[in-house]
Amino acid sequence: MQTQLLANGLERLEQRIFRQFSPADQADERLVQKGLFLYRQGTVYEMGFDANNQMLKAKVRDVHGVSVRISLNPDKGSSCSCPEEPWCRHRMAVFFKFYQQHASVSQWIQTWRNQKQDAQVRAQKSPDAWRRLAETTAALMPLEKIQEDGYLMEHYILAGYRKFQEQAPVEKEWTPLYMLYVSFYYYHYLAGKFDQESADITRGLETIMEAMQKALYDLTVYAHPFSFDPFFKKLKSDTAELLERKDPLSFSVYGMMWFQLFTKRRDRELEAERLATLEQSDETHLAQTIFALLRNDEDFEEQFAASSELAVPHAVQWLEWLLREDEIDRSVRVLKAMQKKLDLYLERMENHSDRRSFALWLIHKIEGEQLRLHVPDVTIKLYEKLLPYSARHLGAVMLDAGKYKEWVELVHWIDFTPEELEAAGLKKLMERKPEFAAPLLHQWIESLVQKKQRETYKKAVRYLKKLKKIYQGLNEEPRFDLYLEQLVDRYRRLRAFREECERGKLIHGKD
């Protein structure tokens, strides 16, 4: 806990110093150089960290020995027993000494001195400058430390994005392109440095992909001037390299770029032709399947069927991108092709939690865009494969499609609780086919009463009221009265149940 507190505080201190001192200022340059000299001469000793006060403490051997205290709280200052104010070479040396425990001082110096170049980035808006910014920022990360402690990955990635935002172009129409560009090369650099078998590393890279996705959405707001063309050309060329990485996340980035950015027909034809010249692999085959879908080729289903079941999560992403553009027909083709591989994909998952997470993710994509309303039969077949995770959603689709008998069979098979029954559409069934709902209510009422708890009696009374309403709608209220009378008599020893029936005004209390 203390180690993480120190790391977070140093990161904030590093950012403050980074902004406070400019390499373009000769006095600042001399101060940093003197502090670096003291640090490298090993003059900093008796280091300590006061976690309660978030205070760095150390001594420095100079012409005269000095004591230094640096607060990691941005609202508080620092002190040194030397006469210099407000910041001195001793404090700079102490900062470097602590910083080297968590990251590279040499890389920090290099990045700090590159600020002159970074300032030019905002003005020149060139592909090379933006790529250099992304890669320089990525190179500042302590790669070995992140490999050991993967949880730090996202922390450093977000720190990089704070720097990107500081360097963003002033013009609003340029900002989405800038964020897409630096995010792409930020990802490109880091994906080549890290092994994605670590879940923490993958989550960090997914953060960059999400930033790319947002930038792509924002790009659609503005018209693209001709000055964007060099950036698009470079992105198109380097997107092709992602297939060589042979990892799922890089393939997702590849697909995202071709679905949402490179939309010109001729560009897609050229990429498909390029893929045809490459040595065939799982990645190149699936990439060719993407272009069969984008062109709406007749053999898309055949190509997808020839892919591994690992294509399924990619197909879910394709659904999302197609639905965003209201491409319903192509979305249905993906849905049909994907469900044929769904069983094999689910079997690959090691535990219930993973299967449940995937099922809910897929359901969210379908439900969020109301795709199920367009093809209820296809959706029903898909949800049947996702049972039991899709039970509530499957029930809703069945009711919307008028499959009342099938809905009741589903309820019996899943063994819903009363609450799940309502969520799955009991109210809708009561409105449309009350005769199908009545047997279910009878079943649940008996089950609840037999549990012999005050709370279950209250629930049973609530369902009795629903049942009464159904019989009234069917003009068969005497049947309900007879049923209720027999029920109360059968459980006459359960005084609390009778009390709840009286409180619910289903029966009258004894005079």
N, C-alpha and C positions, 0 to 999 in steps of 0.2 A: 504493500500500500504506500509506504514511504517512498519507495523507488519510483513508483508511478507518479506520485505527487511532485517529486523532484524533476522528473522528466517533463511533465506538463508545464511546471513553472519555468524551467530552462527554455522550453520552446517559446513561451511568451516573452521571456527576457531577450532571447535571440532575435525575435521579430522587432522588439522595441529598439535594440541597438542597431539592427539592420536599417531601420527607417531613420534613426536619429543622426547617424553619421553617413556622410556622402563621400565616395572616393573622388569626386570632382573637387572637393574642398581640400586644399593642401594641409590645413591644420588637422582635419579629421584623418587624412591619410597618414600623417606623422604620428598621431595618437595611436591609431590602430597598429602601426608598425612597431612602435615602442612597446606596446602591450604584448604584441606577438613575440618580440625579442625576449622580454622578461619570462614569458611562459616557456619558450623553447630553451632558455638557460636553466630551467628547473628551479626558479627562485620562489615558487609558490609552495607553501608547506602549512602544516597544521590545519588542514581543511576540515570543515564540518558543516552539517546542514541541520538547522533548527526547524523541524517540521511544524511545530505549533505556530511559530511566527513566520514561517516560509522565508527563512533568512539563510543566505550563504555566508559562511565565515571562513577567513583564511588570513595568513600572514605572508608578507612578501619581503624577500631580502633585496634591498636596493642600496643606494649610498647610505641610507638609514633604513633600518627595518620598520615596516609599517603594518598596521592591522586594518583589515578591510571587512566591511559588512555590506552585503547587497541584498535588498529585499526583492523577492519574486512577486510580491503584490504590486501591481502597476500603480496603485494609489499611494504607495510609499516609496521613499527614496533609498539612498545608499550613503555610506560614509567611509572615509579613509583618514588615517591619522596624518597623512601628508597635507600640506596647505593648499593643494590644488582643488578647485571646484569648477563645475559641478561633477565632472567625470575625469578620471585620471588614468595614466598608464597602468597603475597598480590594479585598479578595478577591472580594466580591460584584461590584464593578465589572469586575474582570478576567474573572470568569466570564461576565458579560453580553457583554463585548467579543468573547470567543472564540465564545460561543454564537450571536451574530448572524451569524457566517459560515456557519452551517448551518441556522438556523431563525429564526423571528421572536421577538424579545425581548418585543414588545408582546403577542403571543398567549400567551407563557409567563406574563407577569404577570397577564393576564386569567384564564387557567386556574388559576393559583396562588390568586388571590383568590376564585375560584369554589369553593374547597374548603369554605367555609362552607356553600354551597348543596349541594355533593356530600355532605356529612355528613348533611344532611337527607334526601337521596335514600334512604338505607338505611332510614330510619324511615318515610317516608310512602308508599313503594311506589305511586307514581302513574304512569300512562302518560306524562303530560307531563314529569315529572321525569326518568324514565328516557330518554325521547327527547332531552331537553335534554342529558343527560349524554353520550349517544352523539354528538350533533351537535357539542357543544362540544369533545369529544375529537378528532373528525374535523377540525374547523376549525383545530385547533392544528398540523396537518400543513403543512409548507412546500410548497404545491401546485406552484409553479413549479419548484422544485428537483427534485421527484419527476418532473415532466414531462420534465426534462432527463436525469435519472439514474433511470430506472425501477426499477433494482435496489434502490433505497432504500424502495420502496413497502412491501414485506413487513416490513422492519425497523420502520417507523413503525406499521404495523398491529399488530404483536406488542407494541410498547410501549403502544399503546392498550389492548390486552387485559390487560396487567398492571394498568393503572389500573381497568379494569372489575372485575377480580377483587378489588381492594382495596375496591371499593364494593359488592360483592355482599351481598345480604341474609343475615342470620345463619341464618334458617330454611332447612333443606335443600330442603323442597318448593317454595320460592320461587325457588331458584337457577336451575333449568333455564329457567323462564319469563323470569327476568331476563336470562340470557345470550342467549336467543332474541331478546328484545325489543331489547336494546342492539345485538346483532349485526345485526338487520334494519335498524335506522335508521342504524347505522354504514355498512352497505352502501348503503342508500338515498341517503345524503348523498354518499358517495365516488363511487358509480356515476354520479351527476349531474355530477361535477366532472372526471372523467377520460375520455379517449378510450381505448377498450378495444382499439384496434389494436395497442397495445404488449403484447408477451407478458409482460413483467415486471408491468405494471399488472394484466393479467388474472389472473396467478398470485396477486397480492396479494388481489384481490377473491375469488378462489376460496378463499383461506384463510378469509375471513369466511363464505362459504357453508358450508364444512366445519364451522365453529363452530356455525352455525345447525342443520346436520344433526345434530350431536352433541346439541345442546340439545333438538331434537325427539325424538330417541331417549330421552333422559333424562326427558322430560316424561311418557312412557308409564308410568314407574315409579310415579308418584304419582297419586292421585285429584285431580281439578281442582275446587277449591272455587268457590263462586259469586263470590268476590272476584277470580278470574281473568277473569271475563267482560268487564270494561271493556278489559282488555289485548287479549283476542281480538277484540273488536269493532273496536278501532282498527287492529290488524294486518290484519284482513279488509278494511277500507276501503282501507288504503294498499297492500295487495298488488295491488289492481286497477291501481294506477298503474304497476306494473312493465311491463305490456304496452306502455305508451306509449314506453318506452325503445328498443324495437326492437333489442335486442341479445340474443344467445343466452344469456348468463349470467343476465340479469334474467329471461328467460323460464324458465330452469331453477329459479330461486328461486320464481317464481310457481307452477310445477308442484309443486315440493316442498311448498309450504304447503298446496295443495289436496289433494294425495295424503295428507299425513300429519297435518295439524293441523285443517283445516276438514273434518271427516268427516261432519257431520250432513247428512242427505239434503235437508232443506229449504234449508240454506245453499247446497248445490251446485246445486239447482234454480234458486234466485234468481240465482246467478252466471251460470248458463247462459242464463237469460232476459235478463240484462243484456248479455251478449256478443252476443246476437241483435239487439240494438238499435244496436250500434256499426257504424261503417263497416268493411266487410270488408277485412282485410289478412292477410298470412301469419301474423302473430301471433294475431290473433283467430280465424282459421280453425283453427289448431293448438290453441288453447285450447279451442275448441268440441269438437275431437276428444278432448281429455282427458276432458271431461264425458261424451261418448258412451261412452268406455271405462269410466269410473267407474260409469255407470248400466248398463253391459253392454248398450247398445243394439245392435240388429241391424245398423245401418248404420255401425258403427265402422270396419270395413275400408274401406268406400266413402269415408268422410270422410278416412281416413289416406291412401288412394290419391290423393286430390285435393290432398294437401299436397306441398310441395317435398321433394326428397331430403334437404334440410337437417334434416328432421324425424327422421332416423335416429338421431343421437346422443341426442336427447331421448327417443326410444323406448327406448334402452338404459337410461336413467335410470328410465323408467317400469317396466321389467322389474325393476330392483333394488328399487324401492319395493313393487311388487306381491309379489315373491317373499319379501320380509321379512314380509309378512302371510299367507304361504302361499296366495296367490291364484293357483293353478296354471292354472286355466282361462283367466283373463284374460291371464296371462303368455303362454300359448300363442297367444292371438289376436294379441298384440303381436308375437311372434316371427314368425308367419306373415305378418303385414302388413309388417313391417319388411324381410323378406328380398326382397320384390318391388322394393324401392328400393335395395337394397344395392349393386348393380352401379353405378348412377348416382352414388351417394355416394362409392364408392371411386375412381371416375374423376375426381372433383373434386380429389382429393388430389394434390399436386404431386410428392411423392417417396415412395420405398419406405419410408423410416423412418416417415412419418406413417401410411401404410396398415398397416404392421406394428403400430404402437402401438395404433391403433384396433382392429385384429383381436384382439389379445391382451386389450385391455380388454373387448371384447364376450364373448370366450371365457371370461374370468374370471368375468363375471356369470353365465353359463350353467352353467359347471362348478361354481362355488362353491355353488350352491343345488341341484345335481344335477337341473336341469331336463331335461337330455338323457335321463335315465332314464325320464322320463314320455312324451316324444315323440321317440324316436330318429330316426324318418324325417324329421321336420321339422328336427331338429338336423343330420342328415347333409346335407340340401339347403343349409342355411345354411353349414355348414363347407366345403362344396364351393365356395361363392362366395368364401370367405375363403382359399382355397389361394393360395400354398403355406404361408401363416403358420399354418394350422390343421391341417397334415398329421398331426402326432402325435395331436392330439385327435380328428380325424376317424377315424384308424385305430382308436382305442380305442372310439369309438361303433360303428363297423362290426363290430368283434369282439363287442361286447356284444349287438348285434342279430343276430349269427349270419351276417353277410355276409362270409364268408371269402374267396370268390373276388374280391369287390370290393376287399377289403383287399389282396390280392396285387397286383391291378391298380394300386392306388394306390401301393404300394411301388415297383413298376417305373416308374411315371410320375414320381414324385418323385425317384427315384434316391437313396434314403436311404443314409447311411453305416451301418456296422454298429451303432454306438452309437444312432443315431436309430431304427434298426430295432427294437432292444430296447425303447426308450422308447415306440415306437408299438404295442407289444403282442406282440412275437415269442414271448415265453414263453407268453402266453395261447393263441396260435395253436398252439404246439407241444403244449399240453395238450389242446386241443379238436379240432384238425384237423392232426395232424402231417404227413400226406401233402402238405398245402399248404406247410408250412414247409420241408420237405426241399429242394425245388428252389432256394429262396432261399439256403439255407445253402451248397449246392453253388456257387452263383454267387459268394457273398461269399468263400468259401474260396479259389477260383481267383484272384479279384481281389487278395486280400491277399497270397497267395504271390508273385504276379507283381510286386509292389512291391519284393521282394527287400531287405527291411529286417528286422533282428532283432525290432523291436517288432511289425511286421505278421505275422511268423511266429508270434509268441506269440498274437496274436489269432486267427490261422487255426487254431491248435491248440485254442484255446478253443471255436471253432465246430465243429471236428471232433468234440470230445467231445459237444457238443449233438446233432450229427448221428448219432453212434453211439447215443446214448440213444433217438433217434427210431426208428432201425432195430431196436433191441432191442424197443421197444414194439410194433412192427409184426411181430415175429417174423421179421425179415429181416436178421439180423446178418451172414450170409455175404455179402450184397450190399454191406454196408458194408466188410467186410474186403477184398473184391475192389477196391472203389473206392479204399480207402486204399492198397492195394498198388500200384495203377496210378498213383495220384497221387505217391507217394514215388518210384516208378521214373521218372516223367516229369520230376521235378525232382531227380534224383539228384545233379546237379552242385551243388545248393544245400546245402552241408554244414551251414550254420547252421539251415536248415529241418529237416533230418533230426535234428539235435541237439535242437531244440525238440520234435519228435515223440517222441524217446526220453525227454526230460525229462518230457513229459506222459504217459508210459507208454502211448502208442498203439502204438509198435513197440519191439522189443528191439534193443539195441546189438549190433554184431558182436563175436563172441568173439575 
